Amino acid sequence: MKDLSVEEARARMLAEAPPVQVETVSLDAARGRTLAEPVRAMRDQPPFDASAMDGWAVPAEGQELAIVGESAAGKGYGQPLSPGQAVRIFTGAPVPLGADRVVIQEEAARDGDRVRVPAGKGAQHYIRPRGGDFRSEQVLLHTGERVDAWRLGLIAASGRAEVSVARRPRVVILSTGEELAAAGSAAGPEQIFDSGSPAIGALIEAWGGAATRLASTGDDIDVIAQAVEQAGGDLIVTIGGASVGDHDLVKPAMARLGLALKVETVRVRPGKPTWFGRLADGRLVLGLPGNPASALVCAELFLRPLLLAMQGADPAMTLSTAFVTQPLPANGPREHWMRARLSIEQGRWIAQPMSDQDSSLISVFASASGLIRRAVGAPAAEAGDLVDTLPLDRL
């Protein structure tokens, strides 16, 4: 369980992910949720042949036609056309039976109750065919896909008012340490404001979870154990107290609750003290380091895929490549994730490492837009070399 690789640690965590819990929600509540079953169309879209332009619905043959009515969006003409007839039609309106094409209004000349149109340009001209977007019972979205604004529009177009989604994992966040004071409180002269739990809570919400932040417990093993025992939730995320010092009391407190460790330490920089296990009552516990950069890097590497797996989504991490702007030294025995600015210059992705990678610097992470991955034992890189990167979602 000690000094596991990032991949080994992540695999052990994902193996403990519980079965997906399912609930049905309205479309108004579906954004950001993960689908628990496929979404099928309830009917064809469009449900009729529809005009793609304002103009005239006319038969394939005939150039001077009698105007017999109008077809508007939501109120079609409702009768079939006979040879020699035309209907004024508007974008999105049903094309009447007997009409083979739509002539745009700029190409037609109206004279009273008659209209002259150019010679035929082929059947279905400017007509959107029934089912051209999708057909009834067609699978539009699959299990595990996350509902964003565009997919929400597709679900609505399918005719559905509700969808089956994964229940949000309930995540309880606990920061420990006598040095922490809540933002807005009267911090003592030897305290710092707690930045870890607000940041981790925001990430949990962005990744589909429902976060609850507990008040800081300080360095009291009894208070820590009692807070976690009463907290509920599916997953406990602790911040700080994860190392081996005299004041690192989180794991001993969890041991009182029947902690079975699955991951004790990880060969990663920053974030070696990251740990993971399961309590006797079945709840999972992810222990993140106290330094803000370490906590946020390890949240990206471990918490995000774990939350995705708990929702039935693909937990795989997708890396990109970019050209590094400056030399990087050879890497040592721990996988190194460096904060960086990612940008596009002259059509190429560029990665500029932040000048100071100290894991306590919150301002550095706030300015970063990605992480550079340096594999274990990676050789030195020159400016202009390609490196693996993980873009950060900075919404």
C-alpha positions as CSV (number, residue, x, y, z in Angstrom):
1,M,0.0,0.0,0.0
2,K,3.0,2.3,0.4
3,D,4.7,4.3,-2.4
4,L,2.2,3.1,-5.1
5,S,2.4,4.6,-8.6
6,V,-0.3,7.1,-9.5
7,E,-1.9,4.5,-11.8
8,E,-1.8,1.8,-9.1
9,A,-3.3,4.1,-6.5
10,R,-6.0,5.3,-8.8
11,A,-6.9,1.7,-9.8
12,R,-7.2,0.7,-6.2
13,M,-9.5,3.6,-5.5
14,L,-11.7,3.0,-8.5
15,A,-12.0,-0.7,-7.6
16,E,-13.8,0.5,-4.4
17,A,-16.3,2.7,-6.2
18,P,-19.8,1.7,-5.1
19,P,-22.6,0.8,-7.5
20,V,-24.3,3.8,-9.1
21,Q,-27.4,5.1,-7.3
22,V,-30.1,6.2,-9.7
23,E,-32.9,8.8,-9.5
24,T,-35.2,10.6,-12.0
25,V,-35.0,14.4,-12.3
26,S,-36.7,17.1,-14.4
27,L,-34.8,18.7,-17.2
28,D,-34.4,21.8,-15.1
29,A,-32.4,19.7,-12.6
30,A,-30.5,17.6,-15.2
31,R,-27.6,19.9,-16.2
32,G,-24.3,18.5,-14.9
33,R,-25.8,15.1,-14.1
34,T,-24.7,11.8,-15.5
35,L,-27.2,9.7,-17.5
36,A,-28.1,6.4,-15.9
37,E,-29.9,5.0,-19.0
38,P,-29.9,5.8,-22.7
39,V,-32.1,8.7,-24.0
40,R,-34.4,7.6,-26.9
41,A,-36.4,9.9,-29.1
42,M,-40.1,9.8,-28.5
43,R,-40.8,10.7,-32.2
44,D,-39.2,11.8,-35.4
45,Q,-37.5,15.2,-35.5
46,P,-38.7,17.1,-37.4
47,P,-42.0,15.2,-37.2
48,F,-42.9,16.3,-40.8
49,D,-41.2,17.6,-43.9
50,A,-40.4,21.2,-43.0
51,S,-39.4,24.2,-45.1
52,A,-35.8,25.4,-44.6
53,M,-36.6,28.9,-46.0
54,D,-39.3,31.5,-46.4
55,G,-40.8,31.2,-49.9
56,W,-43.3,29.0,-51.9
57,A,-44.1,25.3,-51.6
58,V,-44.6,24.2,-55.2
59,P,-44.8,21.0,-57.3
60,A,-41.8,19.8,-59.2
61,E,-43.3,21.0,-62.5
62,G,-45.0,24.3,-63.2
63,Q,-43.7,27.8,-63.3
64,E,-46.9,30.0,-63.1
65,L,-49.1,28.7,-60.2
66,A,-52.2,29.7,-58.4
67,I,-51.7,30.7,-54.7
68,V,-54.2,28.6,-52.6
69,G,-53.1,29.3,-49.1
70,E,-50.3,29.6,-46.5
71,S,-48.2,27.3,-44.3
72,A,-46.7,28.8,-41.2
73,A,-44.7,27.3,-38.3
74,G,-47.1,25.6,-36.0
75,K,-50.0,26.0,-38.4
76,G,-49.7,24.2,-41.7
77,Y,-51.8,24.5,-44.8
78,G,-53.4,21.1,-44.0
79,Q,-54.4,20.0,-47.5
80,P,-52.5,18.4,-50.4
81,L,-51.5,20.5,-53.4
82,S,-52.9,19.8,-56.8
83,P,-50.9,20.4,-60.0
84,G,-50.7,24.1,-60.8
85,Q,-51.0,25.2,-57.1
86,A,-48.6,26.9,-54.7
87,V,-48.6,27.7,-51.0
88,R,-46.9,30.6,-49.3
89,I,-44.6,28.9,-46.8
90,F,-42.3,30.0,-43.9
91,T,-39.2,28.6,-42.3
92,G,-40.1,25.6,-40.1
93,A,-43.6,25.2,-41.5
94,P,-44.9,21.8,-42.7
95,V,-44.5,21.2,-46.4
96,P,-47.9,20.2,-47.8
97,L,-48.4,16.9,-49.6
98,G,-47.9,17.4,-53.4
99,A,-45.2,20.0,-52.9
100,D,-41.8,18.7,-54.1
101,R,-39.7,21.8,-53.5
102,V,-39.5,25.2,-51.8
103,V,-38.7,28.2,-53.9
104,I,-37.1,31.0,-51.8
105,Q,-39.1,34.2,-52.0
106,E,-36.2,36.1,-53.6
107,E,-36.5,33.8,-56.7
108,A,-40.3,34.2,-57.1
109,A,-42.5,36.9,-58.5
110,R,-46.0,37.3,-57.1
111,D,-48.8,38.9,-59.1
112,G,-52.0,39.0,-57.2
113,D,-53.2,35.5,-56.6
114,R,-50.6,33.9,-58.8
115,V,-46.8,33.4,-58.4
116,R,-44.2,32.8,-61.1
117,V,-41.3,30.5,-60.0
118,P,-38.1,29.4,-61.8
119,A,-37.9,25.9,-63.4
120,G,-37.6,23.0,-61.0
121,K,-34.3,22.4,-59.2
122,G,-34.9,18.9,-58.1
123,A,-37.1,17.2,-55.5
124,Q,-36.6,18.1,-51.8
125,H,-35.0,21.4,-52.6
126,Y,-35.0,23.6,-49.4
127,I,-37.0,20.9,-47.6
128,R,-35.9,19.3,-44.3
129,P,-37.1,15.7,-44.5
130,R,-39.1,14.2,-41.7
131,G,-36.7,12.5,-39.3
132,G,-33.7,14.3,-40.8
133,D,-32.3,15.0,-37.3
134,F,-33.3,11.8,-35.6
135,R,-36.0,9.1,-35.8
136,S,-38.4,7.8,-33.2
137,E,-36.8,5.3,-30.7
138,Q,-33.3,6.3,-31.9
139,V,-30.7,6.4,-29.1
140,L,-29.7,10.0,-28.8
141,L,-27.5,9.8,-25.7
142,H,-25.9,6.9,-23.9
143,T,-25.5,5.8,-20.3
144,G,-22.5,7.6,-18.7
145,E,-22.7,10.8,-20.7
146,R,-22.9,14.0,-18.8
147,V,-25.7,16.4,-19.5
148,D,-24.5,19.8,-20.6
149,A,-26.5,22.6,-22.2
150,W,-26.3,21.1,-25.7
151,R,-27.3,17.6,-24.6
152,L,-30.1,19.2,-22.5
153,G,-31.4,20.7,-25.7
154,L,-31.3,17.4,-27.4
155,I,-33.2,15.7,-24.6
156,A,-35.9,18.4,-24.7
157,A,-36.1,18.0,-28.5
158,S,-36.7,14.3,-28.0
159,G,-39.8,15.1,-26.1
160,R,-38.7,14.0,-22.7
161,A,-39.5,16.0,-19.6
162,E,-37.5,13.8,-17.2
163,V,-34.3,11.7,-17.3
164,S,-32.8,9.0,-15.3
165,V,-29.5,10.1,-13.8
166,A,-26.9,9.0,-11.2
167,R,-27.5,10.3,-7.8
168,R,-24.9,12.9,-6.8
169,P,-22.3,11.4,-4.6
170,R,-22.5,13.0,-1.1
171,V,-19.0,14.1,-0.2
172,V,-18.1,15.4,3.3
173,I,-15.0,17.6,3.5
174,L,-13.0,17.9,6.7
175,S,-10.0,20.2,7.1
176,T,-7.9,19.6,10.2
177,G,-5.2,21.7,11.9
178,E,-5.0,24.2,14.7
179,E,-3.5,26.7,12.2
180,L,-6.7,27.0,10.2
181,A,-9.3,29.7,10.5
182,A,-12.4,30.1,8.4
183,A,-12.4,32.9,5.9
184,G,-14.1,35.9,7.4
185,S,-13.4,34.9,11.0
186,A,-11.0,36.5,13.4
187,A,-7.8,34.6,12.6
188,G,-5.2,34.5,15.3
189,P,-1.7,35.8,14.7
190,E,-0.3,32.3,14.0
191,Q,-3.2,31.1,11.9
192,I,-3.9,31.0,8.2
193,F,-7.3,31.1,6.4
194,D,-8.6,27.7,5.3
195,S,-8.4,27.7,1.5
196,G,-8.4,24.0,0.9
197,S,-12.0,23.1,1.8
198,P,-13.7,25.8,-0.2
199,A,-11.6,25.0,-3.3
200,I,-12.1,21.2,-3.0
201,G,-15.8,21.8,-2.3
202,A,-16.1,23.8,-5.6
203,L,-14.3,21.0,-7.5
204,I,-16.7,18.4,-6.1
205,E,-19.7,20.3,-7.2
206,A,-18.2,20.9,-10.6
207,W,-17.5,17.1,-10.9
208,G,-21.1,16.2,-10.1
209,G,-20.9,15.6,-6.4
210,A,-22.8,17.3,-3.5
211,A,-20.3,18.7,-1.0
212,T,-20.8,19.4,2.7
213,R,-18.0,21.2,4.5
214,L,-17.5,20.4,8.2
215,A,-16.0,23.0,10.6
216,S,-12.3,22.5,11.2
217,T,-11.6,20.1,14.0
218,G,-8.2,21.3,14.9
219,D,-5.7,18.6,16.1
220,D,-8.0,16.6,18.4
221,I,-8.3,12.9,17.6
222,D,-11.5,12.5,19.5
223,V,-13.2,15.5,17.8
224,I,-12.0,14.2,14.4
225,A,-13.4,10.7,14.9
226,Q,-16.7,12.1,16.3
227,A,-17.1,14.6,13.4
228,V,-16.6,11.9,10.8
229,E,-18.8,9.3,12.6
230,Q,-21.7,11.7,12.6
231,A,-21.2,13.2,9.2
232,G,-22.9,10.7,6.9
233,G,-22.1,10.9,3.2
234,D,-20.8,8.4,0.7
235,L,-17.2,9.7,0.6
236,I,-15.2,11.5,3.3
237,V,-12.4,13.8,2.0
238,T,-10.0,15.0,4.6
239,I,-7.5,17.8,4.0
240,G,-4.4,17.8,6.1
241,G,-3.2,15.6,8.9
242,A,-2.2,13.0,6.4
243,S,1.5,12.7,7.0
244,V,3.4,11.1,10.0
245,G,4.0,14.0,12.4
246,D,2.8,14.2,15.9
247,H,-0.1,16.4,14.8
248,D,-1.1,14.2,11.9
249,L,-4.1,12.5,13.6
250,V,-6.5,11.8,10.8
251,K,-5.6,8.2,10.1
252,P,-5.5,7.3,13.8
253,A,-8.9,8.9,14.2
254,M,-10.2,6.9,11.2
255,A,-8.8,3.7,12.7
256,R,-11.2,4.1,15.5
257,L,-14.0,3.9,12.9
258,G,-12.6,0.7,11.4
259,L,-10.5,2.1,8.6
260,A,-9.2,-0.5,6.2
261,L,-6.4,1.2,4.2
262,K,-6.1,0.5,0.5
263,V,-3.6,3.2,-0.4
264,E,-1.1,4.5,2.2
265,T,1.2,6.7,0.1
266,V,1.7,7.6,-3.5
267,R,4.8,8.2,-5.6
268,V,3.6,11.6,-6.7
269,R,4.9,15.1,-6.4
270,P,3.3,17.1,-4.9
271,G,1.1,14.9,-2.7
272,K,3.0,11.8,-1.5
273,P,1.0,11.5,1.8
274,T,-2.3,11.0,-0.2
275,W,-4.1,7.9,1.2
276,F,-7.4,6.1,0.7
277,G,-9.5,3.5,2.5
278,R,-12.9,2.3,3.6
279,L,-14.5,2.7,7.0
280,A,-16.3,-0.2,8.8
281,D,-19.7,1.3,7.8
282,G,-18.8,1.2,4.1
283,R,-18.0,4.8,3.5
284,L,-14.9,5.7,1.5
285,V,-12.2,8.1,2.8
286,L,-9.7,10.0,0.6
287,G,-7.0,11.7,2.6
288,L,-5.5,14.7,0.8
289,P,-2.4,16.6,1.9
290,G,-2.8,19.9,3.7
291,N,-0.7,22.1,1.3
292,P,-3.2,23.7,-1.1
293,A,-1.3,22.8,-4.3
294,S,-0.8,19.2,-3.2
295,A,-4.5,18.9,-2.3
296,L,-5.6,20.3,-5.6
297,V,-3.2,18.3,-7.8
298,C,-4.3,15.1,-6.0
299,A,-7.9,16.0,-6.3
300,E,-7.4,16.2,-10.1
301,L,-5.6,12.8,-10.1
302,F,-7.8,10.8,-7.7
303,L,-10.9,12.6,-6.5
304,R,-12.2,13.5,-9.9
305,P,-12.0,10.0,-11.4
306,L,-13.4,8.5,-8.2
307,L,-16.5,10.8,-8.4
308,L,-16.9,10.1,-12.1
309,A,-16.8,6.3,-11.4
310,M,-19.4,6.7,-8.6
311,Q,-21.7,8.3,-11.2
312,G,-21.1,5.7,-13.9
313,A,-19.1,8.0,-16.1
314,D,-15.8,7.3,-17.7
315,P,-13.0,8.0,-15.2
316,A,-10.2,8.0,-17.7
317,M,-7.8,10.9,-17.7
318,T,-7.1,12.4,-21.1
319,L,-3.7,14.1,-21.5
320,S,-2.7,16.4,-24.3
321,T,0.8,17.4,-25.5
322,A,2.3,20.9,-25.7
323,F,5.7,22.4,-26.4
324,V,7.4,23.4,-23.2
325,T,8.8,27.0,-23.2
326,Q,11.9,26.3,-21.0
327,P,14.3,23.5,-20.1
328,L,13.1,21.0,-17.4
329,P,15.5,19.0,-15.3
330,A,15.4,15.2,-15.3
331,N,12.8,13.8,-13.0
332,G,13.3,11.6,-10.0
333,P,11.5,8.6,-8.5
334,R,8.1,10.4,-8.1
335,E,5.7,11.3,-10.9
336,H,5.8,15.2,-10.9
337,W,2.8,17.3,-11.8
338,M,3.9,20.9,-12.4
339,R,1.6,23.9,-12.5
340,A,1.7,25.7,-15.9
341,R,0.0,28.2,-18.2
342,L,-1.3,26.6,-21.3
343,S,-1.9,28.7,-24.4
344,I,-2.0,28.6,-28.2
345,E,0.7,30.4,-30.1
346,Q,0.9,30.3,-33.9
347,G,-1.4,27.3,-33.9
348,R,0.6,25.3,-31.4
349,W,-0.2,24.4,-27.8
350,I,2.5,26.0,-25.5
351,A,3.2,25.0,-21.8
352,Q,4.9,27.6,-19.6
353,P,5.8,26.1,-16.2
354,M,5.2,28.4,-13.3
355,S,8.4,29.8,-11.9
356,D,7.8,28.6,-8.4
357,Q,6.4,25.1,-7.8
358,D,6.2,25.3,-4.0
359,S,3.1,23.4,-2.9
360,S,2.0,26.0,-0.4
361,L,1.6,28.8,-3.0
362,I,-2.1,29.3,-3.6
363,S,-1.5,32.3,-6.0
364,V,0.5,30.1,-8.3
365,F,-2.3,27.6,-8.7
366,A,-4.8,30.4,-9.2
367,S,-2.8,31.6,-12.2
368,A,-2.3,28.1,-13.7
369,S,-4.4,26.7,-16.5
370,G,-2.9,23.2,-16.7
371,L,-0.5,20.7,-15.3
372,I,2.6,19.3,-16.9
373,R,3.2,15.6,-16.2
374,R,6.8,14.4,-15.7
375,A,7.0,10.7,-15.6
376,V,9.1,8.8,-13.1
377,G,12.7,9.0,-14.3
378,A,11.9,11.3,-17.3
379,P,15.0,12.7,-18.9
380,A,15.7,16.4,-19.0
381,A,13.6,18.3,-21.5
382,E,14.8,21.2,-23.7
383,A,12.8,24.2,-24.6
384,G,10.6,23.3,-27.5
385,D,10.2,19.6,-26.5
386,L,6.8,18.0,-26.3
387,V,5.5,17.3,-22.8
388,D,2.3,15.7,-21.5
389,T,-0.2,18.1,-20.1
390,L,-3.6,18.1,-18.3
391,P,-5.7,21.1,-19.0
392,L,-7.6,22.4,-16.0
393,D,-11.3,23.4,-16.2
394,R,-11.2,27.0,-15.1
395,L,-14.9,27.7,-15.1
